[in-house]
Amino acid sequence: MTTIEGYASLFDRVDLGRDVVLPGAFTASLERRGPRDVRMLWQHDAAEPVGLWTDMQEDRNGLRVRGVLLPEVKRARELAALIAHGAIDGLSIGFRAIRARRDPTQRLRRIAEIDLWEISLVTFPLLPGARLNRFNA
């Protein structure tokens, strides 16, 4: 099995949609769901599950995740090859904002609590720093 690891979200960084996730935003969702109930998808497509998340933790930087690509899934095998060659390394969260406030001066949405549904491997993450940084085939 191929293991992947990286940051799915980074705290206090503005993404391309003008959202900012605040520290602690994932705490309640992770306690409720745990990593196994957060789906690993390809490009946010519910018809394309590719693996399982095995660990998720908030640290001082953001939401650090670890998971495995399932070799029985054709798309997961393709992704393992793409990741190994550096062609894919983006991560992106699928969520609903529970508590957020708009900052009209800076045109930002500051998100204090998130209901996390899924984390996808993506070609172009909305948060440019949300990337895989470890890969073990």
HELIX and SHEET records of a PDB file:
HELIX    1   1 THR A   27  ARG A   33  1                                   7    
HELIX    2   2 PRO A   35  ASP A   37  5                                   3    
HELIX    3   3 LYS A   74  ALA A   84  1                                  11    
SHEET    1   A 7 ASP A  19  VAL A  21  0                                        
SHEET    2   A 7 LEU A 108  VAL A 122  1                                        
SHEET    3   A 7 ARG A  39  TRP A  42  1                                        
SHEET    4   A 7 ASP A  45  GLU A  58 -1                                        
SHEET    5   A 7 GLY A  62  LEU A  69 -1                                        
SHEET    6   A 7 THR A   2  LEU A  10 -1                                        
SHEET    7   A 7 LEU A 132  ASN A 136 -1                                        
SHEET    1   B 3 ASP A  19  VAL A  21  0                                        
SHEET    2   B 3 LEU A 108  VAL A 122  1                                        
SHEET    3   B 3 GLY A  90  ASP A 103 -1                                        
END                                                                             
